[in-house]
Amino acid sequence: MNLTTEKIIAMLPFTEDFRKELLSELPSMDEDTRYKVGKIVWRGYHVLYEIKLQDNIQKIIASGGAHPGGKLYQDAELQTEKEMENLDFKSSDDQALSEVRSKLEELLSNAK
């Protein structure tokens, strides 16, 4: 999967207005602010990825798919990557991303 900061912003559960504002202001931000925004956005993506990965590991174990000498973690990672490519987080409201949203809103307001 070829991810960019912009693709992740489009994927994460922000309000449509905030998403549009962030995507429109991103190219004109100074380098420091753009770096900070990118770091926060990628951290949010990784939080969602880890949550999904742990969920997939639990599902594999619960279904009896974990065998001695098996590739539990690799199988869970492959499943997670496939699901992340197809997921649309726009409508979800994940508590893990509330900090990401507030930091980005703060950066946007300071950049103006």
FENRA-V271003 format. One record per residue. BURIAL is 1 if it has 24 or more other C-alpha atoms within 12 Angstrom, else 0. Layout:
BURIAL, BURIAL
This chain:
0, 0, 0, 0, 1, 1, 0, 1, 1, 1, 1, 1, 1, 1, 0, 0, 0, 1, 1, 0, 0, 1, 1, 0, 0, 1, 0, 0, 0, 0, 0, 0, 1, 1, 0, 1, 1, 1, 0, 1, 1, 1, 1, 1, 1, 0, 0, 1, 1, 0, 0, 1, 1, 0, 0, 1, 1, 0, 0, 1, 0, 0, 0, 0, 0, 0, 0, 0, 0, 0, 0, 1, 0, 0, 0, 1, 0, 0, 0, 1, 1, 0, 0, 1, 0, 0, 0, 0, 1, 0, 0, 0, 0, 0, 0, 0, 1, 0, 0, 1, 1, 0, 0, 1, 1, 0, 1, 1, 0, 0, 0, 0
